[in-house]
Amino acid sequence: MTRKPVDVKTESQYIIKADKEMADLLGVEEGSEVNNRTVRLSAGDTVFVQARSLSPLERMPATMKEQLMRADVPIGRILRNHNLETRRDMGELEVLKGKTTFDGIPVLSRSYKIVHNNDVLMWINERFPIDERWNL
């Protein structure tokens, strides 16, 4: 859209233990290790998206886990590199106001699951600021 390369910058990434809500969302046992990653996608100096992903590590092929744990590798590229047949099951789509994601600017928030072999490989929430940056 911008005709500029997209840069992925990892804001945070760490392993957490799935609580009940997360375990239900991902279809894993409570206490399972989950990679919790937040990134920002930008083109030039403009940030267009903030994305958070939750990935149960027990479902990751070893080489995929290595790539996922390395900072700043886009999830789409990781999936392509492993030739995984996946689908996206769309979840919530809503406008959020007053969140700190983009300094209080309203955002379009969408959540979806990436499914492989009928198992949730990742849950992703993306937030897009609703402002003039999209006037390309």
C-alpha positions as a Markdown table, in Angstrom:
| # | Residue | x | y | z |
|---|---|---|---|---|
| 1 | Met | 0.0 | 0.0 | 0.0 |
| 2 | Thr | 2.8 | 2.5 | 0.9 |
| 3 | Arg | 5.3 | 1.2 | -1.7 |
| 4 | Lys | 7.8 | 1.1 | 1.1 |
| 5 | Pro | 9.3 | -2.0 | 2.8 |
| 6 | Val | 7.4 | -3.1 | 5.9 |
| 7 | Asp | 9.5 | -3.2 | 9.1 |
| 8 | Val | 8.6 | -5.5 | 12.0 |
| 9 | Lys | 9.8 | -4.3 | 15.4 |
| 10 | Thr | 9.3 | -6.6 | 18.4 |
| 11 | Glu | 8.1 | -4.7 | 21.4 |
| 12 | Ser | 8.0 | -7.7 | 23.7 |
| 13 | Gln | 8.2 | -11.4 | 23.6 |
| 14 | Tyr | 8.2 | -13.9 | 26.4 |
| 15 | Ile | 7.0 | -17.3 | 27.4 |
| 16 | Ile | 4.0 | -17.5 | 29.8 |
| 17 | Lys | 1.9 | -20.4 | 31.2 |
| 18 | Ala | -1.6 | -20.6 | 29.9 |
| 19 | Asp | -4.3 | -19.7 | 32.4 |
| 20 | Lys | -7.8 | -21.2 | 32.0 |
| 21 | Glu | -9.0 | -18.5 | 29.6 |
| 22 | Met | -5.9 | -18.7 | 27.4 |
| 23 | Ala | -6.0 | -22.5 | 27.5 |
| 24 | Asp | -9.6 | -22.5 | 26.3 |
| 25 | Leu | -8.8 | -20.0 | 23.5 |
| 26 | Leu | -5.9 | -22.0 | 22.2 |
| 27 | Gly | -7.2 | -25.5 | 22.9 |
| 28 | Val | -4.3 | -26.5 | 25.2 |
| 29 | Glu | -4.0 | -27.6 | 28.8 |
| 30 | Glu | -3.7 | -25.0 | 31.6 |
| 31 | Gly | -0.1 | -24.4 | 32.3 |
| 32 | Ser | 1.1 | -25.1 | 28.8 |
| 33 | Glu | 3.9 | -22.8 | 27.6 |
| 34 | Val | 2.7 | -20.1 | 25.2 |
| 35 | Asn | 4.8 | -17.5 | 23.4 |
| 36 | Asn | 3.4 | -14.1 | 23.9 |
| 37 | Arg | 4.7 | -11.6 | 21.3 |
| 38 | Thr | 3.8 | -8.0 | 20.5 |
| 39 | Val | 5.1 | -6.3 | 17.4 |
| 40 | Arg | 4.6 | -3.1 | 15.5 |
| 41 | Leu | 4.5 | -3.0 | 11.7 |
| 42 | Ser | 5.7 | 0.2 | 10.0 |
| 43 | Ala | 6.5 | 1.6 | 6.6 |
| 44 | Gly | 9.0 | 4.4 | 6.6 |
| 45 | Asp | 8.5 | 6.3 | 9.9 |
| 46 | Thr | 4.8 | 5.5 | 10.2 |
| 47 | Val | 3.4 | 2.7 | 12.4 |
| 48 | Phe | 0.4 | 1.1 | 10.8 |
| 49 | Val | -0.4 | -1.9 | 13.0 |
| 50 | Gln | 0.3 | -3.3 | 16.4 |
| 51 | Ala | -0.2 | -7.0 | 16.7 |
| 52 | Arg | -0.1 | -9.5 | 19.6 |
| 53 | Ser | 0.2 | -13.2 | 19.1 |
| 54 | Leu | -0.2 | -16.2 | 21.4 |
| 55 | Ser | 1.4 | -19.4 | 20.2 |
| 56 | Pro | 1.3 | -22.7 | 22.1 |
| 57 | Leu | 4.9 | -23.9 | 21.9 |
| 58 | Glu | 3.9 | -27.6 | 22.0 |
| 59 | Arg | 2.4 | -27.3 | 18.5 |
| 60 | Met | 5.4 | -25.7 | 16.9 |
| 61 | Pro | 7.8 | -27.7 | 14.7 |
| 62 | Ala | 11.3 | -27.2 | 16.2 |
| 63 | Thr | 12.6 | -25.0 | 13.3 |
| 64 | Met | 9.4 | -22.9 | 13.4 |
| 65 | Lys | 9.8 | -22.4 | 17.1 |
| 66 | Glu | 13.4 | -21.1 | 16.5 |
| 67 | Gln | 12.1 | -18.6 | 13.9 |
| 68 | Leu | 9.2 | -17.5 | 16.1 |
| 69 | Met | 11.5 | -16.8 | 19.0 |
| 70 | Arg | 13.9 | -14.8 | 16.9 |
| 71 | Ala | 12.8 | -11.2 | 17.0 |
| 72 | Asp | 11.4 | -9.3 | 14.0 |
| 73 | Val | 10.5 | -12.2 | 11.8 |
| 74 | Pro | 6.9 | -11.7 | 10.4 |
| 75 | Ile | 4.5 | -14.6 | 11.2 |
| 76 | Gly | 3.4 | -14.8 | 7.6 |
| 77 | Arg | 7.0 | -15.4 | 6.5 |
| 78 | Ile | 7.5 | -18.1 | 9.2 |
| 79 | Leu | 4.3 | -19.9 | 7.9 |
| 80 | Arg | 5.5 | -19.7 | 4.3 |
| 81 | Asn | 9.0 | -21.0 | 5.2 |
| 82 | His | 7.4 | -24.1 | 6.6 |
| 83 | Asn | 4.9 | -24.7 | 3.9 |
| 84 | Leu | 2.1 | -25.2 | 6.4 |
| 85 | Glu | -1.4 | -25.5 | 5.2 |
| 86 | Thr | -3.4 | -23.2 | 7.5 |
| 87 | Arg | -6.6 | -21.3 | 7.6 |
| 88 | Arg | -7.7 | -18.2 | 9.5 |
| 89 | Asp | -10.8 | -18.4 | 11.7 |
| 90 | Met | -12.0 | -14.9 | 12.2 |
| 91 | Gly | -13.1 | -13.9 | 15.7 |
| 92 | Glu | -13.9 | -10.4 | 16.9 |
| 93 | Leu | -13.9 | -7.2 | 14.8 |
| 94 | Glu | -14.6 | -4.0 | 16.7 |
| 95 | Val | -13.7 | -0.4 | 17.1 |
| 96 | Leu | -12.0 | 0.4 | 20.4 |
| 97 | Lys | -11.8 | 3.9 | 21.8 |
| 98 | Gly | -9.5 | 5.3 | 24.5 |
| 99 | Lys | -6.9 | 2.5 | 24.4 |
| 100 | Thr | -3.2 | 3.3 | 24.9 |
| 101 | Thr | -2.2 | 1.3 | 21.8 |
| 102 | Phe | -1.9 | 4.4 | 19.6 |
| 103 | Asp | -2.0 | 7.1 | 22.3 |
| 104 | Gly | -5.7 | 7.0 | 22.6 |
| 105 | Ile | -6.6 | 7.2 | 18.9 |
| 106 | Pro | -9.6 | 4.9 | 18.1 |
| 107 | Val | -8.4 | 1.6 | 16.6 |
| 108 | Leu | -10.0 | -1.1 | 14.5 |
| 109 | Ser | -9.3 | -4.3 | 16.3 |
| 110 | Arg | -9.5 | -7.8 | 14.8 |
| 111 | Ser | -8.8 | -11.1 | 16.3 |
| 112 | Tyr | -8.4 | -14.5 | 14.5 |
| 113 | Lys | -6.9 | -17.9 | 15.0 |
| 114 | Ile | -4.4 | -19.5 | 12.6 |
| 115 | Val | -5.4 | -23.2 | 12.4 |
| 116 | His | -3.3 | -26.1 | 11.2 |
| 117 | Asn | -4.5 | -29.7 | 11.2 |
| 118 | Asn | -7.6 | -28.5 | 13.2 |
| 119 | Asp | -5.4 | -27.3 | 16.0 |
| 120 | Val | -4.9 | -23.6 | 16.9 |
| 121 | Leu | -1.3 | -22.7 | 15.9 |
| 122 | Met | -1.7 | -19.0 | 16.9 |
| 123 | Trp | -4.2 | -16.5 | 18.1 |
| 124 | Ile | -3.6 | -13.0 | 16.8 |
| 125 | Asn | -5.0 | -9.6 | 17.6 |
| 126 | Glu | -4.2 | -6.7 | 15.2 |
| 127 | Arg | -5.0 | -3.1 | 15.9 |
| 128 | Phe | -5.1 | -0.5 | 13.2 |
| 129 | Pro | -5.3 | 3.2 | 14.1 |
| 130 | Ile | -8.3 | 5.1 | 12.6 |
| 131 | Asp | -6.7 | 8.3 | 11.4 |
| 132 | Glu | -5.2 | 10.1 | 8.4 |
| 133 | Arg | -2.2 | 7.7 | 8.0 |
| 134 | Trp | -4.3 | 5.6 | 5.7 |
| 135 | Asn | -4.8 | 8.4 | 3.2 |
| 136 | Leu | -2.1 | 7.0 | 0.9 |
